[in-house]
Amino acid sequence: MKCSGVDALTGAAVEIEFEKEIAAVRPASNAESSWMAPGFIDIQVNGFAGVDYNRPETTPAEIARSIRTIWSTGVTRF
């Protein structure tokens, strides 16, 4: 698979080739308006999307929903 965008660090147009892992990053002649950046890491998470991870009543399903939501924001590890 391939996608293109603007490198968030350099502002250059790039094309990224990947399957499960990134295989190549190449300069591109033009790019979509999407920004390409490394995944973000949030080092302090006590909850997300209205889910408090510290509440004993919080269910695994609520935590799973909040994790899917945090991933959708560009956070890849926390």
C-alpha positions in Angstrom: 0.0 0.0 0.0 1.1 3.6 -0.5 0.0 7.0 0.7 1.4 10.5 0.3 1.4 13.6 2.4 3.5 16.4 3.8 6.3 15.5 6.2 5.5 17.2 9.4 9.2 17.7 10.2 10.5 19.0 6.9 7.4 20.2 5.0 8.5 18.1 2.0 6.1 16.0 0.0 6.6 12.3 0.7 5.2 8.9 -0.4 5.2 6.1 2.2 5.0 2.5 1.1 3.9 0.0 3.8 2.1 -3.3 4.6 2.3 -4.0 8.3 5.5 -2.0 8.6 6.9 0.9 6.7 8.9 -0.4 3.8 10.0 2.9 2.2 9.7 6.7 2.5 10.5 8.5 -0.8 10.3 12.1 -2.0 7.1 12.8 -3.9 6.5 15.3 -6.7 3.2 16.3 -5.1 1.3 15.3 -1.9 -2.2 15.2 -0.6 -3.0 17.7 2.1 -2.5 15.1 4.9 0.4 15.5 7.3 2.7 12.6 7.9 4.3 12.3 11.3 5.5 9.7 13.7 2.9 8.3 16.1 2.6 10.2 19.3 3.4 8.8 22.8 1.3 10.0 25.8 3.3 9.3 28.9 0.6 10.1 31.4 -2.9 8.6 30.9 -5.4 8.1 33.7 -8.3 7.8 31.3 -9.6 9.0 27.9 -12.9 9.8 26.2 -14.8 10.0 29.5 -13.4 6.7 30.8 -11.6 6.9 34.2 -9.0 4.0 34.3 -8.7 4.4 38.1 -12.4 3.7 38.9 -12.9 0.1 40.2 -16.3 0.1 38.3 -14.7 0.8 34.9 -15.3 -2.3 32.7 -12.8 -3.8 30.2 -15.2 -2.9 27.4 -15.1 0.8 28.4 -11.3 0.8 28.5 -11.2 -0.9 25.1 -13.5 1.7 23.6 -11.3 4.5 25.1 -8.1 2.9 23.7 -9.6 2.7 20.2 -10.6 6.4 20.6 -7.1 7.5 21.7 -5.5 5.6 18.8 -7.8 7.6 16.4 -6.1 10.8 17.6 -2.6 9.8 16.5 -1.4 8.4 19.8 0.2 5.0 19.1 1.6 4.2 22.6 0.7 5.2 26.1 
